[in-house]
Amino acid sequence: MDFSKLSLEERAKLLSPPTGDQMAELKEYQKRMGYDEGKMKSMKYRMTVYDEFLKEYEYRKKYCGVKDRIKNKQRERGSEMR
């Protein structure tokens, strides 16, 4: 699947929740987006890749956090009804 053609929101829905290991997440992002070692060396502004990664990483944390809170609220409501 070509993740580079998907929007940030679409990628967040498809990917698993982010881990706390940002370096491992960055490496996975680079693989997913097609930034291999050769391409990274030839890029003039590599920090843009890191900036794009951080935007996705933070969005995934927010997306997964909201989703987890909704599930917790549904569980609480279900236990209150019993």
PDB file of N, CA, C and O in Angstrom:
ATOM      1  N   MET A   1       0.840  -1.171   0.000  1.00  0.00           N
ATOM      2  CA  MET A   1       0.000   0.000   0.000  1.00  0.00           C
ATOM      3  C   MET A   1       0.891   1.242   0.000  1.00  0.00           C
ATOM      4  O   MET A   1       1.887   1.295   0.722  1.00  0.00           O
ATOM      5  N   ASP A   2       0.539   2.220  -0.794  1.00  0.00           N
ATOM      6  CA  ASP A   2       1.315   3.457  -0.880  1.00  0.00           C
ATOM      7  C   ASP A   2       0.739   4.480   0.100  1.00  0.00           C
ATOM      8  O   ASP A   2      -0.235   5.171  -0.200  1.00  0.00           O
ATOM      9  N   PHE A   3       1.360   4.560   1.273  1.00  0.00           N
ATOM     10  CA  PHE A   3       0.881   5.458   2.317  1.00  0.00           C
ATOM     11  C   PHE A   3       1.093   6.921   1.961  1.00  0.00           C
ATOM     12  O   PHE A   3       0.409   7.795   2.493  1.00  0.00           O
ATOM     13  N   SER A   4       2.035   7.195   1.064  1.00  0.00           N
ATOM     14  CA  SER A   4       2.324   8.587   0.717  1.00  0.00           C
ATOM     15  C   SER A   4       1.155   9.254  -0.004  1.00  0.00           C
ATOM     16  O   SER A   4       1.075  10.481  -0.049  1.00  0.00           O
ATOM     17  N   LYS A   5       0.260   8.462  -0.563  1.00  0.00           N
ATOM     18  CA  LYS A   5      -0.894   9.012  -1.276  1.00  0.00           C
ATOM     19  C   LYS A   5      -2.120   9.170  -0.374  1.00  0.00           C
ATOM     20  O   LYS A   5      -3.142   9.703  -0.805  1.00  0.00           O
ATOM     21  N   LEU A   6      -2.022   8.711   0.867  1.00  0.00           N
ATOM     22  CA  LEU A   6      -3.145   8.799   1.800  1.00  0.00           C
ATOM     23  C   LEU A   6      -3.041  10.066   2.642  1.00  0.00           C
ATOM     24  O   LEU A   6      -1.950  10.582   2.884  1.00  0.00           O
ATOM     25  N   SER A   7      -4.176  10.547   3.075  1.00  0.00           N
ATOM     26  CA  SER A   7      -4.182  11.712   3.958  1.00  0.00           C
ATOM     27  C   SER A   7      -3.743  11.292   5.356  1.00  0.00           C
ATOM     28  O   SER A   7      -3.689  10.105   5.678  1.00  0.00           O
ATOM     29  N   LEU A   8      -3.437  12.268   6.159  1.00  0.00           N
ATOM     30  CA  LEU A   8      -3.036  12.030   7.540  1.00  0.00           C
ATOM     31  C   LEU A   8      -4.117  11.260   8.291  1.00  0.00           C
ATOM     32  O   LEU A   8      -3.816  10.330   9.040  1.00  0.00           O
ATOM     33  N   GLU A   9      -5.369  11.645   8.092  1.00  0.00           N
ATOM     34  CA  GLU A   9      -6.485  10.996   8.767  1.00  0.00           C
ATOM     35  C   GLU A   9      -6.626   9.539   8.345  1.00  0.00           C
ATOM     36  O   GLU A   9      -6.874   8.664   9.174  1.00  0.00           O
ATOM     37  N   GLU A  10      -6.464   9.289   7.048  1.00  0.00           N
ATOM     38  CA  GLU A  10      -6.579   7.908   6.548  1.00  0.00           C
ATOM     39  C   GLU A  10      -5.464   7.036   7.112  1.00  0.00           C
ATOM     40  O   GLU A  10      -5.699   5.888   7.491  1.00  0.00           O
ATOM     41  N   ARG A  11      -4.245   7.583   7.168  1.00  0.00           N
ATOM     42  CA  ARG A  11      -3.127   6.809   7.723  1.00  0.00           C
ATOM     43  C   ARG A  11      -3.369   6.501   9.191  1.00  0.00           C
ATOM     44  O   ARG A  11      -3.094   5.387   9.638  1.00  0.00           O
ATOM     45  N   ALA A  12      -3.875   7.462   9.947  1.00  0.00           N
ATOM     46  CA  ALA A  12      -4.122   7.252  11.382  1.00  0.00           C
ATOM     47  C   ALA A  12      -5.127   6.131  11.609  1.00  0.00           C
ATOM     48  O   ALA A  12      -4.999   5.367  12.565  1.00  0.00           O
ATOM     49  N   LYS A  13      -6.118   6.028  10.744  1.00  0.00           N
ATOM     50  CA  LYS A  13      -7.127   4.970  10.873  1.00  0.00           C
ATOM     51  C   LYS A  13      -6.544   3.592  10.571  1.00  0.00           C
ATOM     52  O   LYS A  13      -6.950   2.598  11.172  1.00  0.00           O
ATOM     53  N   LEU A  14      -5.594   3.535   9.638  1.00  0.00           N
ATOM     54  CA  LEU A  14      -5.031   2.255   9.216  1.00  0.00           C
ATOM     55  C   LEU A  14      -3.906   1.751  10.117  1.00  0.00           C
ATOM     56  O   LEU A  14      -3.698   0.544  10.243  1.00  0.00           O
ATOM     57  N   LEU A  15      -3.187   2.674  10.739  1.00  0.00           N
ATOM     58  CA  LEU A  15      -2.014   2.290  11.515  1.00  0.00           C
ATOM     59  C   LEU A  15      -2.384   1.974  12.958  1.00  0.00           C
ATOM     60  O   LEU A  15      -3.401   2.433  13.478  1.00  0.00           O
ATOM     61  N   SER A  16      -1.534   1.183  13.580  1.00  0.00           N
ATOM     62  CA  SER A  16      -1.740   0.853  14.991  1.00  0.00           C
ATOM     63  C   SER A  16      -1.398   2.069  15.856  1.00  0.00           C
ATOM     64  O   SER A  16      -0.739   2.996  15.385  1.00  0.00           O
ATOM     65  N   PRO A  17      -1.835   2.069  17.102  1.00  0.00           N
ATOM     66  CA  PRO A  17      -1.493   3.184  17.984  1.00  0.00           C
ATOM     67  C   PRO A  17       0.022   3.337  18.087  1.00  0.00           C
ATOM     68  O   PRO A  17       0.745   2.341  18.068  1.00  0.00           O
ATOM     69  N   PRO A  18       0.503   4.560  18.193  1.00  0.00           N
ATOM     70  CA  PRO A  18       1.954   4.763  18.259  1.00  0.00           C
ATOM     71  C   PRO A  18       2.531   4.281  19.586  1.00  0.00           C
ATOM     72  O   PRO A  18       1.865   4.307  20.622  1.00  0.00           O
ATOM     73  N   THR A  19       3.764   3.848  19.529  1.00  0.00           N
ATOM     74  CA  THR A  19       4.467   3.433  20.744  1.00  0.00           C
ATOM     75  C   THR A  19       5.171   4.648  21.320  1.00  0.00           C
ATOM     76  O   THR A  19       5.136   5.725  20.726  1.00  0.00           O
ATOM     77  N   GLY A  20       5.797   4.490  22.447  1.00  0.00           N
ATOM     78  CA  GLY A  20       6.544   5.579  23.062  1.00  0.00           C
ATOM     79  C   GLY A  20       7.940   5.734  22.481  1.00  0.00           C
ATOM     80  O   GLY A  20       8.642   6.691  22.810  1.00  0.00           O
ATOM     81  N   ASP A  21       8.350   4.815  21.629  1.00  0.00           N
ATOM     82  CA  ASP A  21       9.695   4.845  21.038  1.00  0.00           C
ATOM     83  C   ASP A  21       9.670   5.644  19.738  1.00  0.00           C
ATOM     84  O   ASP A  21       9.377   5.105  18.671  1.00  0.00           O
ATOM     85  N   GLN A  22       9.980   6.936  19.840  1.00  0.00           N
ATOM     86  CA  GLN A  22       9.887   7.800  18.665  1.00  0.00           C
ATOM     87  C   GLN A  22      10.874   7.427  17.570  1.00  0.00           C
ATOM     88  O   GLN A  22      10.551   7.550  16.389  1.00  0.00           O
ATOM     89  N   MET A  23      12.076   6.973  17.934  1.00  0.00           N
ATOM     90  CA  MET A  23      13.061   6.617  16.902  1.00  0.00           C
ATOM     91  C   MET A  23      12.588   5.407  16.092  1.00  0.00           C
ATOM     92  O   MET A  23      12.745   5.381  14.871  1.00  0.00           O
ATOM     93  N   ALA A  24      12.017   4.418  16.757  1.00  0.00           N
ATOM     94  CA  ALA A  24      11.485   3.254  16.036  1.00  0.00           C
ATOM     95  C   ALA A  24      10.315   3.684  15.160  1.00  0.00           C
ATOM     96  O   ALA A  24      10.183   3.224  14.026  1.00  0.00           O
ATOM     97  N   GLU A  25       9.466   4.565  15.685  1.00  0.00           N
ATOM     98  CA  GLU A  25       8.330   5.079  14.903  1.00  0.00           C
ATOM     99  C   GLU A  25       8.817   5.864  13.689  1.00  0.00           C
ATOM    100  O   GLU A  25       8.236   5.759  12.609  1.00  0.00           O
ATOM    101  N   LEU A  26       9.880   6.649  13.859  1.00  0.00           N
ATOM    102  CA  LEU A  26      10.441   7.416  12.742  1.00  0.00           C
ATOM    103  C   LEU A  26      10.957   6.488  11.647  1.00  0.00           C
ATOM    104  O   LEU A  26      10.725   6.728  10.463  1.00  0.00           O
ATOM    105  N   LYS A  27      11.652   5.435  12.044  1.00  0.00           N
ATOM    106  CA  LYS A  27      12.160   4.469  11.057  1.00  0.00           C
ATOM    107  C   LYS A  27      11.016   3.800  10.297  1.00  0.00           C
ATOM    108  O   LYS A  27      11.096   3.612   9.083  1.00  0.00           O
ATOM    109  N   GLU A  28       9.959   3.444  11.012  1.00  0.00           N
ATOM    110  CA  GLU A  28       8.791   2.847  10.362  1.00  0.00           C
ATOM    111  C   GLU A  28       8.123   3.848   9.418  1.00  0.00           C
ATOM    112  O   GLU A  28       7.681   3.483   8.328  1.00  0.00           O
ATOM    113  N   TYR A  29       8.054   5.100   9.839  1.00  0.00           N
ATOM    114  CA  TYR A  29       7.478   6.159   8.992  1.00  0.00           C
ATOM    115  C   TYR A  29       8.281   6.285   7.698  1.00  0.00           C
ATOM    116  O   TYR A  29       7.710   6.366   6.611  1.00  0.00           O
ATOM    117  N   GLN A  30       9.606   6.299   7.825  1.00  0.00           N
ATOM    118  CA  GLN A  30      10.461   6.429   6.648  1.00  0.00           C
ATOM    119  C   GLN A  30      10.248   5.266   5.683  1.00  0.00           C
ATOM    120  O   GLN A  30      10.178   5.471   4.472  1.00  0.00           O
ATOM    121  N   LYS A  31      10.145   4.056   6.209  1.00  0.00           N
ATOM    122  CA  LYS A  31       9.881   2.885   5.351  1.00  0.00           C
ATOM    123  C   LYS A  31       8.527   3.023   4.664  1.00  0.00           C
ATOM    124  O   LYS A  31       8.402   2.820   3.457  1.00  0.00           O
ATOM    125  N   ARG A  32       7.517   3.372   5.460  1.00  0.00           N
ATOM    126  CA  ARG A  32       6.145   3.483   4.972  1.00  0.00           C
ATOM    127  C   ARG A  32       6.025   4.515   3.859  1.00  0.00           C
ATOM    128  O   ARG A  32       5.297   4.304   2.890  1.00  0.00           O
ATOM    129  N   MET A  33       6.733   5.625   3.994  1.00  0.00           N
ATOM    130  CA  MET A  33       6.626   6.728   3.056  1.00  0.00           C
ATOM    131  C   MET A  33       7.645   6.651   1.914  1.00  0.00           C
ATOM    132  O   MET A  33       7.671   7.521   1.044  1.00  0.00           O
ATOM    133  N   GLY A  34       8.475   5.616   1.918  1.00  0.00           N
ATOM    134  CA  GLY A  34       9.421   5.410   0.826  1.00  0.00           C
ATOM    135  C   GLY A  34      10.705   6.211   0.934  1.00  0.00           C
ATOM    136  O   GLY A  34      11.372   6.441  -0.075  1.00  0.00           O
ATOM    137  N   TYR A  35      11.067   6.640   2.139  1.00  0.00           N
ATOM    138  CA  TYR A  35      12.308   7.371   2.344  1.00  0.00           C
ATOM    139  C   TYR A  35      13.414   6.385   2.709  1.00  0.00           C
ATOM    140  O   TYR A  35      13.706   6.181   3.887  1.00  0.00           O
ATOM    141  N   ASP A  36      14.026   5.775   1.697  1.00  0.00           N
ATOM    142  CA  ASP A  36      15.126   4.860   1.972  1.00  0.00           C
ATOM    143  C   ASP A  36      16.415   5.666   2.182  1.00  0.00           C
ATOM    144  O   ASP A  36      16.430   6.888   2.034  1.00  0.00           O
ATOM    145  N   GLU A  37      17.472   4.969   2.523  1.00  0.00           N
ATOM    146  CA  GLU A  37      18.730   5.633   2.853  1.00  0.00           C
ATOM    147  C   GLU A  37      19.251   6.498   1.701  1.00  0.00           C
ATOM    148  O   GLU A  37      19.721   7.614   1.924  1.00  0.00           O
ATOM    149  N   GLY A  38      19.167   5.988   0.485  1.00  0.00           N
ATOM    150  CA  GLY A  38      19.633   6.743  -0.681  1.00  0.00           C
ATOM    151  C   GLY A  38      18.838   8.018  -0.897  1.00  0.00           C
ATOM    152  O   GLY A  38      19.405   9.072  -1.188  1.00  0.00           O
ATOM    153  N   LYS A  39      17.536   7.920  -0.754  1.00  0.00           N
ATOM    154  CA  LYS A  39      16.681   9.092  -0.938  1.00  0.00           C
ATOM    155  C   LYS A  39      16.942  10.130   0.150  1.00  0.00           C
ATOM    156  O   LYS A  39      16.959  11.331  -0.120  1.00  0.00           O
ATOM    157  N   MET A  40      17.144   9.659   1.383  1.00  0.00           N
ATOM    158  CA  MET A  40      17.420  10.582   2.483  1.00  0.00           C
ATOM    159  C   MET A  40      18.735  11.322   2.260  1.00  0.00           C
ATOM    160  O   MET A  40      18.822  12.518   2.539  1.00  0.00           O
ATOM    161  N   LYS A  41      19.748  10.640   1.767  1.00  0.00           N
ATOM    162  CA  LYS A  41      21.047  11.285   1.521  1.00  0.00           C
ATOM    163  C   LYS A  41      20.956  12.333   0.424  1.00  0.00           C
ATOM    164  O   LYS A  41      21.669  13.336   0.455  1.00  0.00           O
ATOM    165  N   SER A  42      20.083  12.103  -0.540  1.00  0.00           N
ATOM    166  CA  SER A  42      19.980  13.028  -1.663  1.00  0.00           C
ATOM    167  C   SER A  42      19.073  14.227  -1.370  1.00  0.00           C
ATOM    168  O   SER A  42      19.047  15.191  -2.136  1.00  0.00           O
ATOM    169  N   MET A  43      18.336  14.165  -0.269  1.00  0.00           N
ATOM    170  CA  MET A  43      17.416  15.254   0.066  1.00  0.00           C
ATOM    171  C   MET A  43      18.165  16.444   0.646  1.00  0.00           C
ATOM    172  O   MET A  43      19.081  16.289   1.453  1.00  0.00           O
ATOM    173  N   LYS A  44      17.760  17.627   0.222  1.00  0.00           N
ATOM    174  CA  LYS A  44      18.392  18.841   0.713  1.00  0.00           C
ATOM    175  C   LYS A  44      17.884  19.195   2.115  1.00  0.00           C
ATOM    176  O   LYS A  44      18.666  19.591   2.979  1.00  0.00           O
ATOM    177  N   TYR A  45      16.590  19.052   2.335  1.00  0.00           N
ATOM    178  CA  TYR A  45      15.984  19.432   3.615  1.00  0.00           C
ATOM    179  C   TYR A  45      15.392  18.200   4.295  1.00  0.00           C
ATOM    180  O   TYR A  45      14.197  17.931   4.175  1.00  0.00           O
ATOM    181  N   ARG A  46      16.227  17.463   5.001  1.00  0.00           N
ATOM    182  CA  ARG A  46      15.771  16.239   5.651  1.00  0.00           C
ATOM    183  C   ARG A  46      14.869  16.516   6.852  1.00  0.00           C
ATOM    184  O   ARG A  46      14.069  15.664   7.240  1.00  0.00           O
ATOM    185  N   MET A  47      14.994  17.690   7.431  1.00  0.00           N
ATOM    186  CA  MET A  47      14.174  18.015   8.601  1.00  0.00           C
ATOM    187  C   MET A  47      12.689  18.041   8.243  1.00  0.00           C
ATOM    188  O   MET A  47      11.845  17.831   9.115  1.00  0.00           O
ATOM    189  N   THR A  48      12.361  18.290   6.994  1.00  0.00           N
ATOM    190  CA  THR A  48      10.943  18.270   6.609  1.00  0.00           C
ATOM    191  C   THR A  48      10.366  16.874   6.793  1.00  0.00           C
ATOM    192  O   THR A  48       9.192  16.734   7.135  1.00  0.00           O
ATOM    193  N   VAL A  49      11.167  15.842   6.572  1.00  0.00           N
ATOM    194  CA  VAL A  49      10.710  14.466   6.778  1.00  0.00           C
ATOM    195  C   VAL A  49      10.394  14.274   8.263  1.00  0.00           C
ATOM    196  O   VAL A  49       9.370  13.690   8.619  1.00  0.00           O
ATOM    197  N   TYR A  50      11.278  14.769   9.118  1.00  0.00           N
ATOM    198  CA  TYR A  50      11.046  14.647  10.563  1.00  0.00           C
ATOM    199  C   TYR A  50       9.812  15.455  10.979  1.00  0.00           C
ATOM    200  O   TYR A  50       9.017  14.998  11.800  1.00  0.00           O
ATOM    201  N   ASP A  51       9.658  16.632  10.423  1.00  0.00           N
ATOM    202  CA  ASP A  51       8.483  17.458  10.734  1.00  0.00           C
ATOM    203  C   ASP A  51       7.191  16.760  10.311  1.00  0.00           C
ATOM    204  O   ASP A  51       6.202  16.771  11.044  1.00  0.00           O
ATOM    205  N   GLU A  52       7.208  16.151   9.122  1.00  0.00           N
ATOM    206  CA  GLU A  52       6.038  15.404   8.641  1.00  0.00           C
ATOM    207  C   GLU A  52       5.757  14.215   9.555  1.00  0.00           C
ATOM    208  O   GLU A  52       4.605  13.921   9.874  1.00  0.00           O
ATOM    209  N   PHE A  53       6.827  13.535   9.971  1.00  0.00           N
ATOM    210  CA  PHE A  53       6.682  12.403  10.881  1.00  0.00           C
ATOM    211  C   PHE A  53       6.032  12.851  12.185  1.00  0.00           C
ATOM    212  O   PHE A  53       5.086  12.219  12.655  1.00  0.00           O
ATOM    213  N   LEU A  54       6.534  13.936  12.772  1.00  0.00           N
ATOM    214  CA  LEU A  54       5.979  14.412  14.044  1.00  0.00           C
ATOM    215  C   LEU A  54       4.506  14.765  13.918  1.00  0.00           C
ATOM    216  O   LEU A  54       3.715  14.504  14.825  1.00  0.00           O
ATOM    217  N   LYS A  55       4.147  15.355  12.800  1.00  0.00           N
ATOM    218  CA  LYS A  55       2.735  15.706  12.587  1.00  0.00           C
ATOM    219  C   LYS A  55       1.875  14.440  12.592  1.00  0.00           C
ATOM    220  O   LYS A  55       0.821  14.402  13.226  1.00  0.00           O
ATOM    221  N   GLU A  56       2.336  13.399  11.875  1.00  0.00           N
ATOM    222  CA  GLU A  56       1.595  12.139  11.844  1.00  0.00           C
ATOM    223  C   GLU A  56       1.591  11.468  13.216  1.00  0.00           C
ATOM    224  O   GLU A  56       0.554  10.978  13.664  1.00  0.00           O
ATOM    225  N   TYR A  57       2.725  11.443  13.871  1.00  0.00           N
ATOM    226  CA  TYR A  57       2.859  10.796  15.183  1.00  0.00           C
ATOM    227  C   TYR A  57       1.920  11.438  16.196  1.00  0.00           C
ATOM    228  O   TYR A  57       1.200  10.740  16.910  1.00  0.00           O
ATOM    229  N   GLU A  58       1.927  12.752  16.259  1.00  0.00           N
ATOM    230  CA  GLU A  58       1.058  13.469  17.199  1.00  0.00           C
ATOM    231  C   GLU A  58      -0.421  13.258  16.849  1.00  0.00           C
ATOM    232  O   GLU A  58      -1.257  13.101  17.739  1.00  0.00           O
ATOM    233  N   TYR A  59      -0.731  13.254  15.573  1.00  0.00           N
ATOM    234  CA  TYR A  59      -2.117  13.019  15.159  1.00  0.00           C
ATOM    235  C   TYR A  59      -2.563  11.617  15.562  1.00  0.00           C
ATOM    236  O   TYR A  59      -3.677  11.434  16.055  1.00  0.00           O
ATOM    237  N   ARG A  60      -1.693  10.628  15.353  1.00  0.00           N
ATOM    238  CA  ARG A  60      -2.039   9.252  15.731  1.00  0.00           C
ATOM    239  C   ARG A  60      -2.240   9.136  17.234  1.00  0.00           C
ATOM    240  O   ARG A  60      -3.147   8.434  17.681  1.00  0.00           O
ATOM    241  N   LYS A  61      -1.407   9.814  18.023  1.00  0.00           N
ATOM    242  CA  LYS A  61      -1.579   9.788  19.478  1.00  0.00           C
ATOM    243  C   LYS A  61      -2.921  10.399  19.847  1.00  0.00           C
ATOM    244  O   LYS A  61      -3.641   9.859  20.687  1.00  0.00           O
ATOM    245  N   LYS A  62      -3.257  11.509  19.232  1.00  0.00           N
ATOM    246  CA  LYS A  62      -4.534  12.169  19.517  1.00  0.00           C
ATOM    247  C   LYS A  62      -5.699  11.295  19.057  1.00  0.00           C
ATOM    248  O   LYS A  62      -6.664  11.101  19.796  1.00  0.00           O
ATOM    249  N   TYR A  63      -5.607  10.769  17.836  1.00  0.00           N
ATOM    250  CA  TYR A  63      -6.670   9.927  17.276  1.00  0.00           C
ATOM    251  C   TYR A  63      -6.903   8.698  18.156  1.00  0.00           C
ATOM    252  O   TYR A  63      -8.047   8.365  18.468  1.00  0.00           O
ATOM    253  N   CYS A  64      -5.839   8.035  18.550  1.00  0.00           N
ATOM    254  CA  CYS A  64      -5.977   6.822  19.363  1.00  0.00           C
ATOM    255  C   CYS A  64      -6.433   7.156  20.772  1.00  0.00           C
ATOM    256  O   CYS A  64      -7.176   6.379  21.372  1.00  0.00           O
ATOM    257  N   GLY A  65      -6.015   8.275  21.312  1.00  0.00           N
ATOM    258  CA  GLY A  65      -6.440   8.688  22.643  1.00  0.00           C
ATOM    259  C   GLY A  65      -7.919   8.978  22.694  1.00  0.00           C
ATOM    260  O   GLY A  65      -8.602   8.581  23.638  1.00  0.00           O
ATOM    261  N   VAL A  66      -8.422   9.668  21.687  1.00  0.00           N
ATOM    262  CA  VAL A  66      -9.848   9.977  21.625  1.00  0.00           C
ATOM    263  C   VAL A  66     -10.637   8.694  21.495  1.00  0.00           C
ATOM    264  O   VAL A  66     -11.661   8.519  22.155  1.00  0.00           O
ATOM    265  N   LYS A  67     -10.170   7.801  20.654  1.00  0.00           N
ATOM    266  CA  LYS A  67     -10.856   6.536  20.452  1.00  0.00           C
ATOM    267  C   LYS A  67     -10.905   5.736  21.758  1.00  0.00           C
ATOM    268  O   LYS A  67     -11.931   5.142  22.087  1.00  0.00           O
ATOM    269  N   ASP A  68      -9.782   5.724  22.507  1.00  0.00           N
ATOM    270  CA  ASP A  68      -9.730   4.991  23.772  1.00  0.00           C
ATOM    271  C   ASP A  68     -10.673   5.609  24.797  1.00  0.00           C
ATOM    272  O   ASP A  68     -11.323   4.884  25.551  1.00  0.00           O
ATOM    273  N   ARG A  69     -10.756   6.936  24.835  1.00  0.00           N
ATOM    274  CA  ARG A  69     -11.655   7.589  25.782  1.00  0.00           C
ATOM    275  C   ARG A  69     -13.109   7.266  25.478  1.00  0.00           C
ATOM    276  O   ARG A  69     -13.908   7.089  26.398  1.00  0.00           O
ATOM    277  N   ILE A  70     -13.458   7.190  24.215  1.00  0.00           N
ATOM    278  CA  ILE A  70     -14.835   6.858  23.831  1.00  0.00           C
ATOM    279  C   ILE A  70     -15.172   5.442  24.290  1.00  0.00           C
ATOM    280  O   ILE A  70     -16.255   5.208  24.826  1.00  0.00           O
ATOM    281  N   LYS A  71     -14.266   4.506  24.089  1.00  0.00           N
ATOM    282  CA  LYS A  71     -14.493   3.130  24.528  1.00  0.00           C
ATOM    283  C   LYS A  71     -14.658   3.067  26.036  1.00  0.00           C
ATOM    284  O   LYS A  71     -15.522   2.346  26.536  1.00  0.00           O
ATOM    285  N   ASN A  72     -13.831   3.823  26.774  1.00  0.00           N
ATOM    286  CA  ASN A  72     -13.927   3.827  28.237  1.00  0.00           C
ATOM    287  C   ASN A  72     -15.258   4.396  28.692  1.00  0.00           C
ATOM    288  O   ASN A  72     -15.861   3.867  29.626  1.00  0.00           O
ATOM    289  N   LYS A  73     -15.732   5.462  28.055  1.00  0.00           N
ATOM    290  CA  LYS A  73     -17.023   6.051  28.419  1.00  0.00           C
ATOM    291  C   LYS A  73     -18.155   5.067  28.158  1.00  0.00           C
ATOM    292  O   LYS A  73     -19.085   4.960  28.958  1.00  0.00           O
ATOM    293  N   GLN A  74     -18.078   4.346  27.041  1.00  0.00           N
ATOM    294  CA  GLN A  74     -19.114   3.368  26.723  1.00  0.00           C
ATOM    295  C   GLN A  74     -19.117   2.255  27.767  1.00  0.00           C
ATOM    296  O   GLN A  74     -20.183   1.790  28.169  1.00  0.00           O
ATOM    297  N   ARG A  75     -17.946   1.827  28.207  1.00  0.00           N
ATOM    298  CA  ARG A  75     -17.859   0.785  29.237  1.00  0.00           C
ATOM    299  C   ARG A  75     -18.457   1.283  30.548  1.00  0.00           C
ATOM    300  O   ARG A  75     -19.197   0.561  31.217  1.00  0.00           O
ATOM    301  N   GLU A  76     -18.124   2.548  30.917  1.00  0.00           N
ATOM    302  CA  GLU A  76     -18.658   3.110  32.154  1.00  0.00           C
ATOM    303  C   GLU A  76     -20.171   3.181  32.110  1.00  0.00           C
ATOM    304  O   GLU A  76     -20.841   2.837  33.084  1.00  0.00           O
ATOM    305  N   ARG A  77     -20.706   3.618  31.001  1.00  0.00           N
ATOM    306  CA  ARG A  77     -22.162   3.719  30.862  1.00  0.00           C
ATOM    307  C   ARG A  77     -22.808   2.349  30.942  1.00  0.00           C
ATOM    308  O   ARG A  77     -23.883   2.196  31.522  1.00  0.00           O
ATOM    309  N   GLY A  78     -22.158   1.357  30.362  1.00  0.00           N
ATOM    310  CA  GLY A  78     -22.687   0.000  30.399  1.00  0.00           C
ATOM    311  C   GLY A  78     -22.707  -0.554  31.814  1.00  0.00           C
ATOM    312  O   GLY A  78     -23.647  -1.257  32.184  1.00  0.00           O
ATOM    313  N   SER A  79     -21.694  -0.254  32.611  1.00  0.00           N
ATOM    314  CA  SER A  79     -21.656  -0.749  33.987  1.00  0.00           C
ATOM    315  C   SER A  79     -22.629   0.015  34.880  1.00  0.00           C
ATOM    316  O   SER A  79     -23.121  -0.537  35.864  1.00  0.00           O
ATOM    317  N   GLU A  80     -22.914   1.283  34.551  1.00  0.00           N
ATOM    318  CA  GLU A  80     -23.854   2.066  35.333  1.00  0.00           C
ATOM    319  C   GLU A  80     -25.285   1.532  35.146  1.00  0.00           C
ATOM    320  O   GLU A  80     -26.101   1.614  36.064  1.00  0.00           O
ATOM    321  N   MET A  81     -25.581   0.996  33.983  1.00  0.00           N
ATOM    322  CA  MET A  81     -26.919   0.529  33.683  1.00  0.00           C
ATOM    323  C   MET A  81     -27.224  -0.783  34.397  1.00  0.00           C
ATOM    324  O   MET A  81     -28.393  -1.135  34.553  1.00  0.00           O
ATOM    325  N   ARG A  82     -26.218  -1.499  34.825  1.00  0.00           N
ATOM    326  CA  ARG A  82     -26.428  -2.805  35.476  1.00  0.00           C
ATOM    327  C   ARG A  82     -26.833  -2.678  36.892  1.00  0.00           C
ATOM    328  O   ARG A  82     -27.044  -3.686  37.567  1.00  0.00           O
TER     329      ARG A  82
END
